[in-house]
């Protein structure tokens, strides 16, 4: 029972410290939440980009040849015959402008946005290669065919997505690291104010033989509580913003990079665990550093 009373008293002191220094506590909470929000954005972006790479890898042997606007059926047939005679071609599929428009309309919530815009969608050939390593070679050959407007292939898209993924990872990592440092400094400053406000109380505890652990425990609890609250706030904002974006733009994203966003329900608990763990770690670390510095005899 005595241990339980001590534990409850320690927790109570921690909450009292938060309330007394709430302005600094809010600053600490805000920086922790901001750091974790950016971290969450980076993690979700990385998951989406990695999934895009995996999905596109299954289509990497495809080359799309877009024809010039208003091309005649006879000319389109000639181009198809030229492409079909290439040794490395496994399959060729013709996609009309209307069909391309219908495929794109499936990614839109309001399909009336593209009504009457068939001319904006060129006819094309979807070509499957026998060897993915020939994609660049054939893309160059197809571009030289009269009547071809543009050629694209997924291998090139994978490289671009991978580059974006690396930029997001490093830029996000640096930003998060800076904000984590700021969070730790804010927590440490909050604890310093608490130590100063309780200097008489701490002096009395020392005089009756209390150890630094007993004195610093409420301070560490204070930092941990601020960290947990900041983590929960960041999680709620991050999760519901992502859920909104997922419901509204999932199909649009598929139309742009041929992959769907990661469903929010698949990542919410992992995201919450990461946020709370980091929030506790940041709060505890900042408190320990500060309490060690300012509680020296």
Secondary structure, DSSP 8 states (H G I E B T S, - for coil): -HHHHHHHHHHHHHHHHHHHTHHHHHHHHHHHHHHHHHHHHHHHHHHHHHHHHHHHHTTTTEEEEEE-TT--HHHHHHHHHHHHTSTTEEEEEEE-HHHHHHHHHTT-S-GGGGTT-GGGS--EEEEEES-GGGHHHHHHHHHTSTTEEEEEEHHHHHHHHHHHHHHHHHHHHHHHHHHHHHHHHHHHHHHHHHHHHTHHHHHHHHHTT--HHHHHHHHHHHHHHHHHHHHHHHHHHHHHHHHHHHHHHHHHHHHHHS-----HHHHHHHHHHHHHHHHHHHHHHHHHHHHHHHS--
